[in-house]
Amino acid sequence: MTRESAIQAAANLYDSGAFLEDLCRRVAFRTESQESESGPVLSAYLVDEIAPVLAGMGFTFRLVDNPAPGAGPFLVAHRKESDGLPTVLTYGHGDVVRGYDAQWREGLSPWQVTVVDDHWYGRGTADNKGQHSINLAALKAVLDARDGRLGFNLKLLFETGEEVGSPGLHAVCETLRDELKADVLIASDGPRLGASSPTIFLGSRGLVNFKLTVDLREGGHHSGNWGGLLRNPGVVLANAIASMVDQNGRILVEGLRPPEVPQAVRRALEGIVVGGNPGEPEVDTDYGEPGLTPSERVFGWNNLEVLAFRTGNPEKPVNAIPPHAFAFMQIRFVVGTNWEDLEHIVRRHLDERGFGMVHIDVDRGAPATRVDPDNAWVQWGLKSLEETTGKKPVLLPNLGGTLPNDVFAEVIGMPTLWVPHSYPGCSQHAPDEHMLGPVVREGLGIMAGLFWDLGERDVPHAAIMNQAGNTR
């Protein structure tokens, strides 16, 4: 068998309907990790659906209890062929966000895959059941093509709590660091840059959510009798936020601005156009950090956002000065940002500008990660995708969104290559979530090509990966 025959075998799973059949079965599991009673179905997805597939491919596996109380389990699997071969770790998550059944358009259900032209609707089709299903199917195609061999060692980690912040994932990976150690992570999540653009991204921006509150007094007071005499918390908070980010989106808090965009990142982002796909909003070219291209602003820089702002009674306004105001804030950030000191940085900034009455509550945070675009594994992956598709792949130094990539890049310690099989318009986390049939078929071929190439002798190996600077 050849590389081409393995890729064709993976494509045949799409053409025959076998892949769709597998996906329909998986989407039917209501694995809503945000629901407290979801524990049994989360376990069932791993035990009844994923485990038999792995057993059929010669994996040994076990469930690992989650150290976080009430959180869903993990599945750890191994397929070892030889000590002298490269070792790869892959990852997926079996949980999904809430279905929001009533909000889907007529004729669609989150728990049933419905095919309408090229759109495959169903909860988890894009995030993440469709994506890890592509990888498992491609893996099986390569195994069959090589008569039951891969030519590399493979480890697999499944979690069931990614949509609620991956509780317990760091602790499990710290405990199992030696068991999960590999030369490289190759996994799939998030979107491509565009539906027709095969993409590799190397990490993700970090995330911190925080709340700003101004609480000045008990109860509202008549705006005619007290206007101009009482400080308005809405006005105070609006001005406090304006001191942090200007009307064009430029971050004004010096400690929340990242280092200069590295030259390797600039080179990787040259020529990449963000947006412009059907159904996407038009990019505001004059918004964000001056002097950066749109791709640099979303993949190489930080952005500070107001997610929600409330004061008074927006639904039924009254002629009264409100007693308090609050805003939910978020910063997405790249490697090099002092995110762990965010509360002190913002506190100092506000105090210096006379906003001592603004209270700060930091909710949660996730680190940023980024592999050097010049890393040997990155170049190997780009070559594989181009050979399979005949297209020049898009290389993103990191995803604009956030994934728990730090557990692989930092806790376990390895380069990370993410090959997404979704696209920006997939309605991920929203009603009418879907994946695109042509992307599924191309993704099956891409992953079959990657898995085939891992069995060749020209892959980067541990000695290369141990060189300094290859994991950031």
N, C-alpha and C positions, 0 to 999 in steps of 0.2 A: 504493500500500500504506500501511497505517497501523500505529501502535504495536501495536494489538490484533492485527492480522494477523501481525506479526512474532512476538509472544508465542505465538500459536496455532501458528505454524509450528514453533517450538521445542518446544512441547508435543507436536506430532504426531510428532516424532522419538522421543519416549518411547512414544507410543501405538502406533506402527507397528513397534516393535522395532528400528529402525535404530540408536538410541543404544546399546541393549544389545549389538547386534552389534559395534559399535566397541569397547565396553568389554571384551567377551570377548576380542577380539583383543589388546588392550593388556595385560590381566592375564596373558595367556599368556606374555609376556616375563618371564623370571626375573631381574629387574633388582635383585638383592640386592647392594647396594653394600658390605655388610659382608664379602662374600666376595672374596678377593683375585683370583680368576679371572673376575670378573664384567665386566671391561673390555669385551670384544667385544659382549656383549649390551646393555650400557649404551649403547654407540655405536649398535648396531642399532636400539634403541628410538627414538633421535632421527632416524637416517637413514632407516630403513625404515618407521617408523610415523608420527612427527610431521611430518617434512619434507614428505611428499606431501600431507598435509592442508593445510599452510601454503601450498604451491605452488598448490594448487587455489583458494586464497583470495587469490592475488595478492601473497603475501609474497616478498621476497627474503630469503635466509637463508644462514648459514654455520655450520660447527662451529668452536668455539674450543677449542684445547688447554688442558688444565688445568695451570697452573704448579706445582701440588702433585704431587710424584712419585707415580705409580701411581693417581692419582684420575681419575674419569671426566670426559668432556668436557662442554662447554656448547654450547647452540645459541642464537644471536642472530638475530632476525628483525625485519624492518621492513615496514610497509605505510604509505606516505606518500601523502596525497592533496593537501595544500596547506600552504604555510608559514603561512597565516593561521588554520589550524584548531587546536583543542586537541590536545595529544599525550598519549597514555596509555601507560604501561608495564604489562605484565602478566607474571606469573611462574608457573612450575610446576616440579615436580621429578619426574623419571621413575623414580627409584630407590625401592625399598621395603626394609623390614627383612626379615630372614630369614623364609622361609616356615614353618619348624617343621612340616613336612608331617605328621609322625606324630602331632602333638598336636591336629590338627583332628578334629572329631567325625566319626563314620562317615557316609560319603556326601558329604563335602566335601573339596575340594582347594584349596590356596591359589592354584593356577595355572589354575583354571577357575571362571568365574562360575556359581554355582548359585543359582537363584531359589527361595526357599521363602517363600510368602506375600509379604509386603512386604520381606523381607530378601534383599539381593543379596550373597552371600558371595564372597569372593576377596581375595587379598592385593593391596592398593593400591586397592581399591574406595573406601575412605574416605580413604586417605593415599597418594598424592595423585592417582592416575590417574583415579579417578572424578570428582574435583573439577575437574581441568583439562580433562577430557573434556566436562563440562557447559559450561564456558566456551567451548571451541572450537566445540561444536555450536551454542550460542546465537549466537556470532559469525557463523557461516555462515548461520543463519536470518535475521539482520538484513541481512547482505550481499545475500542473495537478495531480501529484501523491499524493499530500496532499489536494486534493479537494479544490483548490483555496486559500490555506494558505501557508505561508512560515515558520512561527514560528520565524521570526525576521523582523526588519525594514530595508528597503533598500533605499539608496539614490544613485543617478546616476548623473555623470557629464560628458558631452561630449563636446569636443572642436573641432575646425576646423582649427587650426593653428599650431599644434605640429611640423610639418615639416619645419616651418619657425621660430622656436624658441618660440612657444607658446606666442605670443604677447597678452597682456591683461589677461593672466591666473592668474598671481599673484594678480593683482588688483581686479579681480572678486572674487578670493578666500578670499582675505582680507575683501572685502565688505560683502561676504556671509559666513563668518567664522562660525557664530553661526548656520546658516541654514544647512551648510554642515558637521558640526561636527558629528563624529561617533566614535565607539569603535575601528574600524580597517578599513583600506583600503584593499580590495582584488580586484586586477585588473590584466590584462594580456597585456604584450608587450615584445619586445625583444626575444632572443632565449633561448631555453634550452641549457644545456651544450652539449648535443648530442641528436640526433633524438630519441634514445631509452631510454633517461634518464629523467623521470619526475623531474622537477626542481622548487624550490622556491628561488627567490632572494629577498633581504630585503631592497634594495635601489639602488643607482647607484653612480659610480664615477662622480666627477665633471669635468668640461671642461672649459678651457680658450684658445681661439685662439688669436695669436698676430703676428705682422709682424716686422721683423728686416730689416732695410734699411741702406745702406751705399751709400751716394750720394756725390761724391768728386769733380766733375767738369762738365763743359759743353762739351759734345762730346767726341768721342774716339780719341786716338792718336796712331800713328804707333808704333808697338811693337819693331821694329828694332831701330828706332830713339830715343824712349823714354823708352824702357824696362830697368828696373833697376834705373830709375830716378823718375818715377811716381808711387805712391802707387796704387796697384791694388785693387779695391773694392771687387772683388770676393775673393781674397786671404784674405783680412781683415775679410770679413764676415765669410768665412769658418773657420778661426781660432777663431773668436768670438764664433761661435757655438760649436767648439771643446772644448772651455773652459767651456761650459755649460753642455755638455754631451759627454762622451768618446766613443771610437770606439766600446765598448761593451754595450752601452746603459745605463751606470750608470750616474745618474744625479749628476753633480758636483757643482750645485748652492745650497749651504747649505739650504737656505731659502725655496727652492722648494722640499726639501725632507720631507716625512711625518714622524710622530712619529713611533716608533717601532710597528710592527704588534701585535695587542692585542691577548692575549692567547685564548680568545673565538673565535676569527677569525681564528687563527691557527688551533684550534680543528675542526672548521667547514670545513676547507679546506683540512684536512688530507685525503689522499687517492684519492683526486680528480685529474683526469688526463685531461689536457687541450689538445685539438686537437686529431689527430688520426682518425678522421672520414673521410669517402670517399670524395675526392675532396678538402680537406683542406690542406694547406701548412704544411710542417714539422716544428715543433717548434725548434728554435735555443736554445738549452739548455744552451749554454754558453753566452747568450745575456741577458742583464738586470741586476738588482741589485744582486750582489754576495750574496750567503748564503740563498737565497730564492728559494723555489720551483717554477716551472712555474705557478701553480695556485695562489701562494702568490704574484707573480709579476704582474699578470693581475687583481686580485681581491682584493689584500691587499696592493698595493704599487702604486707609481706614475710612469708615463712614459712621457718623453719629446720627441716629434717627429718633424722632418722636413717634412712638407707636400709638399712643393715646394721650389725650389731654382732657381734663374735666374740671370745671368749676361751676358752681351754681346748679341749676336744673336745666340742662340743654333741651330736654323734651318739652318742658313747660316753663319758659323763662318768666321770672317775676322781677318787679322793680325793687331789688334788694341787693346790697353788697354782700357777696357770699362770704362765709366764714373761712373756707379753706379751698385749696386747689391741689391737684396732683397730676403728674405726667409719668407715663411709663416710657422709659428711654432704653435705647439699645446701641451698643457699639459693636461693629464688626471690624476685626483688626488682623493685621498681618504679623508675621514673625518680627520680633524686635520691639514690640510695643510692651510697655510696662503695665500690663493689664491687671496683674495681681495687686497693684497698689492703687487701683482706680478710685476707691473711696477717698483715700487721702489726697490724691491729685485733684479730684473734683471739689473736695471740701476746701482745700487751700485756694483754688481758683475762685470759688464763690465768696469765701470770706474776704479775699483781697478786693472784691468788687462790691462789698456791702450787702451781700445776700446771706448773712448768717442765719436768717430765719428759715432758709430752705433746708429741709431734712433729707438725707440720702439713705436709701436702703438698697444694698446690692443683693440681687436675687441669686444669680448663679453665673458661672463662667466656664468657658472651655478654651483651651489653649489653641494657638495657631501653629500650623506645621507647614513645612515647605522643603521638598527635596531640591537639591541643586539641579537645575535643568541640564547641566553638563554631566551628570552622573551616568556611569556606563550602562546601568539598567534602563535608564530613560532612553538613551540612544538605541539600545537594543529593542525596546518596546515600540518606538516610533518606526523603526525599520520593519518590524513584523507587521504592524497595521498597514503600512504603505504597500508592502508586498501583497497582502491579502486583498485590499480594497482598490488598489491602483490610484488612491487619493493621498495627498499629503495630509497627515493627521494634524489636528490642532493640538498644540501643547500648552496647557495652562499650568503655571507654576503652583497654583493652588486654586481650589474651588472658591467662588465668591461666598458660598454658604459655609455651613459648619458640619463636620462629621467627627466622630470620636477617633480621629486618625492619630492623635497623640499617644494612644495606648500602643500603637504599632511602631510609630516613629521614635517615641521617647521611652516608654516603659519597657517594651520588648527590645527595641533598637534595630530598625531595618529600614531600607529605602521602601517607599510606598508608591505603587502605580495603580491608579484608579482608572478603569475603562468603562465609562457610563453607557447605558443602553436606553436612556430616556432623552427628553428634549425639553427646552424651557417652557413650552406651552402645554405640558402634560397634565395640568391641574392637580399636581401633587398636593396632598393634604386637603384638597377641596372636593366638593361634589364633582362628579363626572371625570374622576381621575382616569387616565388612559395611557397606553403606550401605542406606538405606531408599528404596524405590520412590517413595512420595509426596514425599519430600524431593528426590529427583532431578527429578521432574516440576516441582515448584514452583521448584527451583533453575534449571532451564532457562528458565522464564518470567521469573524475577527477572533473570537475566543478559541475556536478550533485551531486557527493559525498560531495563536500565542502558545497554546498548550502543546501543539506539535513542536514548535520551535524550542520550547523548554527542554525537550528531549534530545536536542542536538548538542554538539560539543562546543559550540562557539558562544554559549551564554556567559555573562559575567559570573564569577564564582566568588566564594567567601573571601579569598585573598584580596580581590579588588575592592570588595565592599568594606573591608576593614581599614582602608585608607582614610585618613582624616578628611573631614568635611563632606562626606558622602551622604549624610542623613539630615542635613539642614540646608 
